[in-house]
């Protein structure tokens, strides 16, 4: 029987995340965790989250956004973790159950030992809700578009360079990476650009390159992939990518003959994998809430963040 648990990734105004140390006597004791607790038969995940965080930390949840749902099988227990970002709450968090707690920067979460089921939560907690794709269909606009994305606050960007020569691509990436670092943004390079893995923060695999790969490459900090069906999603999880984009969710101008998945299919497939998933295809800023409530990390787009 699967135990359903509501989990809160609680953020303070400084962007730090609250973690707690599990009691040694509990399942997965001695490891760090995100606060929360079991969902009772007569309550929703949101109600369970509010109740548990009030009991454990003395805070009242004012706003919680779905982040990710994890289904995990331990040797002795099956769990489903319904995870929410809690970025608005009242009260001062304190341990009402004498459980050690600590505020940590998102980038430092990997320095703490968590239960295996929490690993995808750690990744999701570090990722923003928007993933911008910088396309080189008009090479003359590349730098201007990148500057606009950064000025608009985008913190996760993929350079999808398929028209530039290798030399031009590498020259642009070096310039783009400096700009991204100055703005605190992550830059991933589409795998169509060869020998560029060490020029930025990571690599975004095309679906073809994803399916040709049998294991996660070493020494890549961030690894993402493009997926279009359940087989690709499951393979991405199998090799250990950090996140994926799933497309096309809605109809697009660039591929009018490709049938979109729709939100129902998107939600079904996302629910079958434990990887943060961005919705791509026909997305606008107004689709963010829909994507999150369908289980997605957020939305990915080319034009939406430039308009």
Buried (B, 14 or more C-beta within 10 A) or exposed (E): EEEBBBBBBBBEEEEBBBBBBBEEEEEBEEBBBBBBBEBEEEBEBBBBBBBBBBEBBBBEBEEBBBBBBBBBEEEEEEBBBBBBBBBEBEEEBEBEEEBEBEBBEBEEBEEBEBBEBBBBBBBBBBBBBBBBBBBBEEBEBBBEBBEBBBEEEBBBBBBBBEEBEEEBBBEBBEEBBEBBEEBEBBBBBBBBBEEBBEBBBBBBBBBEBBBEBEEEEEEBEBBBBBBBEBEBBBBBBBBEBBBBBBBBBBBBEEEEEEEBBBBEBBBBBBBEBBBBBBBBBBBEEEBBBBBBEBBBBBBBBBBBBBE
